[in-house]
Amino acid sequence: MNKQIEQIAERIHGLRDSMDYSVEEMATICETSVADYEKYESGKSDIPMSFICHIASKFNINPSELISGTEAYMNSFFLTRKGKGASVERSKAYKYQALANGFRNAKADPFEVTVEPNNEPIHLNRHAGQEFNMILEGQMQLHIGNSDLVLNEGDSIYFDATQPHGMKALNNQKVRFLAIIVE
């Protein structure tokens, strides 16, 4: 598995260890099954960004601390230059860049997400809160609940993230979008 995923898994394990929680207790706190939690903490499986945001919210830390291993330190503002956000490539298809990773106690988690084209079915996930997506480049199929939508460059959508949702790049071209997660 990807080295970044392994490092995130180590930080999640370290968080659980420092809190002296069992795997079962941590799974309950994170509102996931023990099997899924163990899979994420092992570093041998993709860790959904929604899970990273959820666990960070539960422990009052910035998701980027789990992603990058560095603590947020800014209170007034945090500037992210183009292409310089803390990056995690969850799989060959998804790459996330955290855009507010240095801002302490951020109320939202903005990411630039790049989805590479592939022939795999859409993987659905769900998480607490709401999500905003705005297409910066390309075209994307977005599945939310029972709806399939096509979003083009410049389109945006705001939705209940507790609904099963997932996306896929269309036309055999990558898609880049701004995702803001508010839990």
One Martini backbone bead per residue (centre of mass of N, CA, C, O) as a GRO file, in nm:
protein
  183
    1MET     BB    1   0.103   0.031   0.010
    2ASN     BB    2   0.097   0.343   0.057
    3LYS     BB    3   0.300   0.535   0.250
    4GLN     BB    4   0.092   0.748   0.343
    5ILE     BB    5  -0.113   0.551   0.456
    6GLU     BB    6   0.075   0.429   0.667
    7GLN     BB    7   0.121   0.699   0.823
    8ILE     BB    8  -0.171   0.751   0.898
    9ALA     BB    9  -0.212   0.487   1.050
   10GLU     BB   10   0.003   0.547   1.266
   11ARG     BB   11  -0.144   0.801   1.379
   12ILE     BB   12  -0.402   0.657   1.460
   13HIS     BB   13  -0.269   0.459   1.649
   14GLY     BB   14  -0.137   0.677   1.831
   15LEU     BB   15  -0.400   0.801   1.925
   16ARG     BB   16  -0.518   0.552   2.057
   17ASP     BB   17  -0.279   0.495   2.246
   18SER     BB   18  -0.282   0.777   2.398
   19MET     BB   19  -0.595   0.712   2.494
   20ASP     BB   20  -0.633   0.410   2.577
   21TYR     BB   21  -0.772   0.246   2.341
   22SER     BB   22  -0.946   0.026   2.199
   23VAL     BB   23  -1.055  -0.086   1.908
   24GLU     BB   24  -1.353  -0.093   1.990
   25GLU     BB   25  -1.372   0.194   2.106
   26MET     BB   26  -1.279   0.341   1.850
   27ALA     BB   27  -1.500   0.241   1.662
   28THR     BB   28  -1.730   0.368   1.821
   29ILE     BB   29  -1.634   0.663   1.809
   30CYS     BB   30  -1.612   0.640   1.474
   31GLU     BB   31  -1.859   0.488   1.357
   32THR     BB   32  -1.745   0.185   1.315
   33SER     BB   33  -1.620  -0.095   1.243
   34VAL     BB   34  -1.383  -0.303   1.346
   35ALA     BB   35  -1.289  -0.398   1.069
   36ASP     BB   36  -1.248  -0.117   0.945
   37TYR     BB   37  -1.059  -0.001   1.154
   38GLU     BB   38  -0.834  -0.214   1.122
   39LYS     BB   39  -0.784  -0.155   0.825
   40TYR     BB   40  -0.694   0.143   0.862
   41GLU     BB   41  -0.466   0.091   1.085
   42SER     BB   42  -0.281  -0.103   0.906
   43GLY     BB   43  -0.212   0.031   0.605
   44LYS     BB   44  -0.357  -0.184   0.376
   45SER     BB   45  -0.575   0.050   0.332
   46ASP     BB   46  -0.785   0.257   0.241
   47ILE     BB   47  -0.856   0.595   0.359
   48PRO     BB   48  -1.107   0.777   0.404
   49MET     BB   49  -1.157   1.108   0.424
   50SER     BB   50  -1.407   1.090   0.603
   51PHE     BB   51  -1.260   0.945   0.836
   52ILE     BB   52  -1.045   1.155   0.894
   53CYS     BB   53  -1.247   1.384   0.961
   54HIS     BB   54  -1.400   1.236   1.185
   55ILE     BB   55  -1.166   1.173   1.382
   56ALA     BB   56  -1.077   1.465   1.413
   57SER     BB   57  -1.340   1.569   1.533
   58LYS     BB   58  -1.352   1.378   1.785
   59PHE     BB   59  -1.038   1.499   1.871
   60ASN     BB   60  -0.984   1.800   1.800
   61ILE     BB   61  -0.846   1.792   1.509
   62ASN     BB   62  -0.670   1.824   1.230
   63PRO     BB   63  -0.667   1.642   0.946
   64SER     BB   64  -0.372   1.725   0.861
   65GLU     BB   65  -0.234   1.581   1.099
   66LEU     BB   66  -0.289   1.298   0.981
   67ILE     BB   67  -0.163   1.347   0.701
   68SER     BB   68   0.127   1.508   0.787
   69GLY     BB   69   0.213   1.539   1.113
   70THR     BB   70   0.126   1.836   1.153
   71GLU     BB   71   0.063   2.119   1.330
   72ALA     BB   72  -0.141   2.356   1.375
   73TYR     BB   73  -0.066   2.739   1.401
   74MET     BB   74  -0.285   2.923   1.286
   75ASN     BB   75  -0.525   3.206   1.345
   76SER     BB   76  -0.569   3.423   1.110
   77PHE     BB   77  -0.400   3.268   0.873
   78PHE     BB   78  -0.372   3.054   0.566
   79LEU     BB   79  -0.143   2.993   0.312
   80THR     BB   80  -0.192   2.838  -0.014
   81ARG     BB   81  -0.015   2.744  -0.261
   82LYS     BB   82   0.003   2.634  -0.557
   83GLY     BB   83   0.053   2.291  -0.504
   84LYS     BB   84   0.119   2.311  -0.157
   85GLY     BB   85  -0.051   2.116  -0.031
   86ALA     BB   86  -0.125   1.877   0.160
   87SER     BB   87  -0.058   1.545   0.049
   88VAL     BB   88  -0.279   1.273  -0.071
   89GLU     BB   89  -0.261   0.941  -0.205
   90ARG     BB   90  -0.495   0.700  -0.183
   91SER     BB   91  -0.478   0.643  -0.491
   92LYS     BB   92  -0.465   0.640  -0.826
   93ALA     BB   93  -0.746   0.813  -0.840
   94TYR     BB   94  -0.675   0.979  -0.563
   95LYS     BB   95  -0.617   1.332  -0.479
   96TYR     BB   96  -0.518   1.526  -0.195
   97GLN     BB   97  -0.539   1.879  -0.095
   98ALA     BB   98  -0.471   2.062   0.168
   99LEU     BB   99  -0.580   2.416   0.237
  100ALA     BB  100  -0.584   2.428   0.592
  101ASN     BB  101  -0.346   2.280   0.767
  102GLY     BB  102  -0.242   2.555   0.946
  103PHE     BB  103  -0.528   2.595   1.074
  104ARG     BB  104  -0.661   2.653   1.370
  105ASN     BB  105  -0.977   2.546   1.415
  106ALA     BB  106  -1.126   2.468   1.176
  107LYS     BB  107  -1.465   2.456   1.039
  108ALA     BB  108  -1.326   2.355   0.772
  109ASP     BB  109  -1.240   2.122   0.486
  110PRO     BB  110  -1.027   2.199   0.237
  111PHE     BB  111  -1.003   2.058  -0.101
  112GLU     BB  112  -0.804   1.930  -0.356
  113VAL     BB  113  -0.934   1.719  -0.613
  114THR     BB  114  -0.809   1.429  -0.786
  115VAL     BB  115  -0.947   1.242  -1.064
  116GLU     BB  116  -0.887   0.961  -1.220
  117PRO     BB  117  -0.932   0.763  -1.465
  118ASN     BB  118  -1.161   0.474  -1.467
  119ASN     BB  119  -1.327   0.135  -1.457
  120GLU     BB  120  -1.447   0.166  -1.192
  121PRO     BB  121  -1.660   0.168  -0.964
  122ILE     BB  122  -1.830   0.349  -0.755
  123HIS     BB  123  -1.730   0.465  -0.445
  124LEU     BB  124  -1.896   0.464  -0.144
  125ASN     BB  125  -1.966   0.721   0.098
  126ARG     BB  126  -1.984   0.843   0.445
  127HIS     BB  127  -2.058   1.140   0.648
  128ALA     BB  128  -2.057   1.381   0.841
  129GLY     BB  129  -2.243   1.637   0.731
  130GLN     BB  130  -2.116   1.851   0.478
  131GLU     BB  131  -2.086   1.926   0.114
  132PHE     BB  132  -1.863   2.090  -0.121
  133ASN     BB  133  -1.861   2.115  -0.484
  134MET     BB  134  -1.616   2.230  -0.740
  135ILE     BB  135  -1.549   2.252  -1.069
  136LEU     BB  136  -1.230   2.313  -1.232
  137GLU     BB  137  -1.189   2.032  -1.402
  138GLY     BB  138  -1.390   1.881  -1.605
  139GLN     BB  139  -1.578   1.570  -1.559
  140MET     BB  140  -1.847   1.446  -1.335
  141GLN     BB  141  -1.963   1.180  -1.155
  142LEU     BB  142  -2.239   1.195  -0.916
  143HIS     BB  143  -2.327   1.009  -0.632
  144ILE     BB  144  -2.648   1.056  -0.453
  145GLY     BB  145  -2.797   0.821  -0.326
  146ASN     BB  146  -3.033   0.803  -0.605
  147SER     BB  147  -2.831   0.994  -0.764
  148ASP     BB  148  -2.721   1.101  -1.094
  149LEU     BB  149  -2.458   1.326  -1.178
  150VAL     BB  150  -2.344   1.592  -1.392
  151LEU     BB  151  -2.036   1.770  -1.378
  152ASN     BB  152  -1.908   2.077  -1.471
  153GLU     BB  153  -1.732   2.324  -1.529
  154GLY     BB  154  -1.842   2.539  -1.254
  155ASP     BB  155  -1.988   2.349  -1.100
  156SER     BB  156  -2.210   2.301  -0.810
  157ILE     BB  157  -2.238   2.135  -0.478
  158TYR     BB  158  -2.469   2.073  -0.205
  159PHE     BB  159  -2.453   1.823   0.068
  160ASP     BB  160  -2.546   1.539   0.234
  161ALA     BB  161  -2.293   1.328   0.373
  162THR     BB  162  -2.482   1.086   0.478
  163GLN     BB  163  -2.497   1.022   0.198
  164PRO     BB  164  -2.431   0.825  -0.041
  165HIS     BB  165  -2.105   0.886  -0.202
  166GLY     BB  166  -1.960   0.945  -0.538
  167MET     BB  167  -1.691   0.945  -0.789
  168LYS     BB  168  -1.625   1.019  -1.151
  169ALA     BB  169  -1.445   1.034  -1.421
  170LEU     BB  170  -1.480   1.166  -1.744
  171ASN     BB  171  -1.369   1.116  -2.072
  172ASN     BB  172  -1.078   1.015  -1.993
  173GLN     BB  173  -1.048   1.249  -1.766
  174LYS     BB  174  -0.954   1.445  -1.544
  175VAL     BB  175  -1.057   1.571  -1.220
  176ARG     BB  176  -1.111   1.891  -1.062
  177PHE     BB  177  -1.187   1.978  -0.713
  178LEU     BB  178  -1.365   2.144  -0.473
  179ALA     BB  179  -1.363   2.050  -0.123
  180ILE     BB  180  -1.604   2.099   0.143
  181ILE     BB  181  -1.595   2.009   0.485
  182VAL     BB  182  -1.874   1.997   0.717
  183GLU     BB  183  -1.927   1.885   1.063
   0.00000   0.00000   0.00000
